[in-house]
């Protein structure tokens, strides 16, 4: 009797475990309301380490193939992922950058010491013209961050005029003298950066007053309309957000920024980019998922003062921040990029999609050679990181309609804590194609997916792709560039409104259906 009972109990437990491994998903393909703004796929390139110099900028005379001094291989790769906007010149660097030093003949430009990042001397060879010309080549929106910390209202207002004015004025004449006859279109302007910290160590109340002055004197010229962005809170500083929304008239602001980085442990010990344990892997993803709560709570404050959701939440610095690679300049923030970071990026992008009603711009930090970079360079060599391939996979969601999606999945548990093992986001593009992106964070377990697509008469599978690798710490090197890449996925089937497949452990999968 005891033996029979034991066998029955064992069978019950086994069947329960198997049942728990199946994840059910409902996609409401006919209920989309909000557009996923393409600008949440923005990039960030600060004058930091080898981000600009040796990363983007090599100069017109470099033997490395370039377009107007910028590496051609990176330009081509950015065009492929349809980069929507590029934030420059900082970061902390923005509030010590004086734009007049970066215009005119390069040999005559003033040199400067980058006091925030490594104390290196920069020759200002990459300045306003070089940046805006790059954006034109890329077909992307420039996002300029102005100097509030060490600058003046006059300095920033003249920068806006220099770039965007076509009238008769000293600034437009100076631009023409420097080789640009017609003005550029620059919509996105950040009024300072992290003004609670490196941008001046201001109180919320003091910065709000500064912002009002700066925003007043940054003018629209011609048909260029400024999208003015308030330097918003650091992580969970809800007082800062409340002060910005309460003290700044809605007519002076278009968006409020939010900065939140993902560490393994804490600021003083951020954990290692490679060679991490499974506990470290779990903790990074758990910390990354905190982005959802941050956006929810900050959005609830914004809703009080802006119930019509006219003002965007701008997450213009996000991503993984680990300890720098051993033997590198600690001020350069150079780190490797693994499959773990690809999974983290997928989770956070899914969160941005879920908050499409409020999140309008986001910029991963950073684009080249710094933090969670899309590219690493070494001389004439360049590689695409696992994170790059997520942006490649997810580009189908740009400007698509977010589809309400519910997920019933098991949990991934470590350290007596649990997080959902599956994250899903869905959208419908202008042609009626539905794209569904799945992230399986469990490092060991393949999971059966059963997806009910409601509101579509037919479900024809057009294709699918996958990002995965042998280990969560797998990464690309200059000797082995394709360890983690984007590949075709053939395991999915779609029939009678149902999508079914087995998603491999530690992987991202996106399917296309019409």
N, C-alpha and C positions, 0 to 999 in steps of 0.2 A: 504494500500500500504506500509506504513511504517512498519507495523507489519510483512507483507510478506517478505519485504527486510531484516528486522532484523533476521527472521528465516533463510533465505537463507544465510545471512552473518555468522550466528552462525554455520550452517551446514558446510560452506566452511572452517571456522576456525578449526572446529573439525576434518574435513577430512584432513586438512593440518597438524595438530598436529599428527594425526595417521600416515600419510605418513612419517613424519619426524622421527617417532619412529622406522621405519624399516631401518636397516643398511645393505648395500650391500657390499659384499667382493668378490674380484677376487683373486684367488690363481693360479699362473702359475706353474703348477706342472712339466712342461717340460722345464723350463728355469733356473733352478738353476745353479749358477756359483761358489759361495763361500761356503766353509765349515764352520759351526759353531764350532769353536774349543771347545772341551770339557773343556778346562782349564778356560773358562769364568765362570765356576761353582765352582771355587776355594774358599777355606775357609782361614780364618786368625785367628791365635791364638797368641796373644801377652801376655807377662808377664805384666798383667794389671788386678787389682782387683782379682776376683775369676775365671779368665779365665783358667789359668794353674792349680794353686793350689786350691783345692776344686772343680774345674770344671772338667778338664781332669785328673790331677794327684792326686791319693789318696795313692799311694805306694803299694808295693806288700803285705804288712802285714795288709792292711785295711780289715775290715769285708765287705766292699762294693765290690761286685764281680768285678774283674779287670783282665786285661791281661798285665803282666809285669808292673803293677802299674797304668795303665790307665783304667778308668771306662769301663767295658764291655758293659754297656747299650749304651753308646755314640759310642763306636767302632761299635757295631752292627747297630746302626741307620745311621752312616756315610757310612758303606758298602752298606746299602740299597739304598742310593741316589747316589752311585758311585762317591764319592768325587774324583776329578781328581788331585788336588794339595792342599797343606797346607803350608801357609806362616808363618814363625817363625824366630826369637824371637820377632820381633817388626816391625813396629811402632817406636815411640820415644824411646822405651826401647832398640832397636837394637843399637843405637848409644851411649849407655852407657854400653853395654854388652860386657864382655871380655870372650871369649869362653873357655879359659884355666881354668877358675874358675868352669866350669861345666863339667869337665871330671874327671876320676879316682874314687876311692872309695868315696861314698857319704858322709861318716862321716868325710872325710878329706877335703871336698870342702869348699872354702872360702864363707862366707856369704856376702851379699851385701844389701845396702839400695836402694830400688826402688824410686829414687828421682822424677821421672816423675809422678808416679801414687800412691799417698797415703802415701809415705814415709815409707812403710812397709819393714821389713827385710825378705829377701829371702835366703834360704839355698842352692840354686843351685842344689837341688836334681833332678830337671828336666833339663837336659842339652843335649848335642849333641847326645850321644848314645840313650838316652831315646826318643828323638824326632825322630831320624832316624829309630829306631826300631818300633816306632808307625807307621810311614809311610809305613814300610814294611808290618806290620800286615794289614793295611788298603789297601795296593796295590795302594798307591797314590804317586805322585811326590812330593818330598820335595822342598820347595821354601825357601831358606835361605837368610835373609837380613843381610849383613855385617856391621860392625862398621866403618864408615868414620869420624863421628863427634869427637869422643874421642879416636879412635883407630889409627892404623898405617897400612901402606901398608904391612909391614912384617906380622902383626897379621892376616890380612885377607888372604894373600897368603898362610900362614902356615895352616890356617883353611881348605882351599881348598885342600891342600896337605894331611893333616891329614885324611880327609874324603875320598878322591878319589884316592890317590896314592897307587900303589901296588909294587912300587920299593923299593930299599934299601935306606932309608932316615930316619933321626931322627923322622920325623913326622909319617911316616907309622909304624915305630917300636914302637913309643909311643902308637899309636892306638892298635897295637897288644897286647902290655903290658896291655892295659885297656880292653882286652877281645874281640876285633873284629879283626879277622884274615884277612878277605877279605875286600877290600874297598867297600864303598857304591857308588851307582850311584846317583849323585845330579847334575841335569842339570840347574835348575833355581837359579840364584844368583843376588840379589839386591845389588848394590854398594851404600850403605847408604840409608837413609830414610828422606824425607822431609828436605833436606839439606838447603832449604831456611828458615827453622824454627828451630824446636827442634834438627835437625841434624847438627847444626853448625852455623845457621844464616848467611849463605854464600851468596854472590852475585852469579848470574848465571855464570858469567865468571870465578869466583874463583872455583866454584864447578866443572865446565867442566874440568879445569886443574887437579883438584884432581882425577876426574873420570878417565882421561886418564892414570894417573900413576897407580891407582888401577887396572884398566882393563888390563894394560900391564903385571903386575906381578901375576895376577890370571891365572894360567896355566891349560891347558888340560893335564890330566894324563891318559895313556892308551887309551881306547876307550870312556872315559867320555868327552863329549863336553859341555862346559859351555854356557849357554844362559844368557848373561850379560845384566842386566837391569839398565838403567840410572835412578837416582832419578829425576823424571820429575816435572812438574809444579803443583802449587796449584791452582785448579779451573781454572780461566780465565787468568792466567799469560802467555800470548802469547809470551812475550819477553823471558821468561825462555825456552819455547819450541823452539823458534827460535835459541837461543844461543846453546842449546844442539845439535840440528840438524846441525847447521852451524859449530860448533867448535870441534865436536867429529867425527873422521873418522868412516865411516860406518863399517869398518872392526873390530872396537873395541866394537860395540854395537849390541845387538839383539832386545832390546825393550826399550821403554821409558815409565815410569809410569805416571799416572794421579790420583790425589786424589780429590774426591768431595763427600761431605756429604750433606744430606738433612735435613734442619731445618724447623721448623714451622715459626719462626719469624726471628731471627738473632743469631749471635754467642753468644751474651751476654744473650739472653733469647731464648732458643731453642724450647720452648713449652713443653707441657706435653705429656707423652706417652699414658696416659689414661685420661678420663674425658674431652676430647676436644670437641669443637663445630664443627658444619658443616663447618663454615668458616675456622677453623683450618684444617679440613680434606681436603678441597679444596686446601688450600695453600700448604700443604705438597705435594700433588700430582702435583700441578703446578710447584713447585720448583724441584721436582724429574724429571720432564720432561725436565728440562734445560740440563740434561745430553746429550741429543741429539745434541743440539747446541754446547756444549763444545767439544764433540767428532768430530763433523763436522769441526769446526774451527781449532782444533789442528791437525786433519788429513790433512787439506788443507796445513798447514805449513809443515808437514812431507812429503807431496807429492812433494813439491818443491825440497827437498834434497834427497828424496827417492821415485822417481816415480814408481819404481818397487814393492813398498810395501814389501820390505824385512824385515823392522823393524816393530815390533808389538807395538801397543798401549796397555799398561798394566794398567788397572784400578784396582790397587791392594789395594785400600781402597775406599769403597762406602757403602752407606746405610743410614738409619735414625739415627739421633743423637738428642736426646731430653734431657730435664733436668733429672737428676738422680731421682730415686724414693726417696720419703721423708723418712728420717731416715736411709739412707744408706750412706756409705763413699763417699763423692763427688769425690774422686780420683779414685773410682772403676767403674764409668760409668755404673752402673746397671740400666736397664730400662725394663719395660714390653714391650710386643710385641702383637699387635692387628691385626684384619682383615685389618685395614688400611695399616699396614706394609706389609702384604701379597700382597695387591693390588699394593703398591709401588714397591715391588720386581718384580712382574710380568711386570709392565711397563718398568722398567729399563733393565731387561733381554731381553725384546722385542727390546729395543734400541740397546743393544749389538748385537743381532742377525742381526739387520738392517745394522750394521757396521762390519759385519763378515770379510770384506776385510782387515780391519786394527786392530780391537780389537781381541787380541789373548789370553790374560789372564785377569781374573778379580777375586777379592777376596772381598767378603762381610765382613764388619767389624761389629761384630766379631762372632766367632763360639759358644762360651759358656759364658753366664753370663755377656756379655759386649755389649752395643749398640744393633744393630739389630741382636740379637743372634738367632741361630737355636735351642739352648738348654738352659734351666734354671735348675740349681741344687740347692738342699737344703738338706745337709747331704746325706743320701742314696737315696733321692728322685730325680727324673729327669723327666722333661716334654719336649715335642716337641712343639715349638712355631708355630704360623701360617706361619711364613717365612719358617720353615723347610718343610712344606707341599708344598710350591711353588717349592722348589728344588726337591722334590719328583715328583711332577707333571711334571716339565720341564726337567727331566733327559732324556726324549726321544729325546730331541734336541741335545744332546751331540754328536759331530762329524757328525751330519747330514748335508745335503746340504740345505742352506737357499734358500727358494723359494720366488721370487718376489711377493709381495702381496699388493694390493691396497684396501683401505677402504673408503667408503663413509658413514659417520655417522653424527648424530647430535652432539650437544655440551652440555656440562655440565657447567652451569654458576653460579657464585657467585661473589660478590664484584665488579660488573660491569666488570668482566673478564670471559673468556670462554676457555675451553680446550675440545678436542675431547673426547666424552663419551666412545668410544670404541677403544681399542688397540688390534692389531692382529699380530701374527707372525706364519710363517709356515716353515716346513722343510720336507725333504724326507730322510729316513734312508737308510742304505746299502741294506736292503731287499725290498726296494720300497714302504714301508709304509709312508704315509703322516700324519704328526701331525700338527694340527692347534690349537694354543692357543689364546683364547679370554679373554680380561679383560674388564668388564663393571664397570666403576668407578662411575656411577651415584648411589647415595645411596638409591634412592627411585624408580627408573623406570626400569621395565623389558623391554627388547628391542628385537624385532624380528630380527633375523639374516637370511639373504639369501646369501649363499656363493656359488659362481660359481667356480668350480674346473676344470680348463682348462688343457688339455694335458693328461688326464686320460680316458681310454676307459670305465672304469666302476668306480663306487664309492660305494664300500661296506663298511658300517660302522662297524668297529670292536669293538669299545667301546668308552666311554667318562667318564671323571670324573670332579668333581667340588669342589671348595673351596668357602664357603660362611658362613654367620652367621647372627643372628638376627640384630646385630648392627655393625656399622663400628668400634666401640670400643670394640667389643667382643674379649675376650682373654682367654687363658688357664691358670688355676691355679693348684697348687698341689692337691687341693681338687676336682677340675673339669678339668680334663686334655683334654677332647674331645669337648670343646665348639666350637673350630675351628679346623677342620680336613679335610682330603681328603676323598671324598665319590664318589660313582658311580653316574653318571648322565644318566638318561634314556630319556631325552626330545628331543634328536636329531634324525633326519632321513636323509638318504642319498639315492638319486635316480637320475639316468640320469645326472650325473655330477653336481648335486645340493645338497648342505647341508643346511638344514633349522632347526631352533629351536628358542626358546625364551630363551635368557640368563637372568637369574634373576638379580635384582639390586645388586650392590656391590659384585660381584662374579668373579671368574676365572674359565674358562671351557677349557679343552683340549680334542679334539676328535682325534681318530685314524681311518684312512681310507686306504684301498688299492684297 
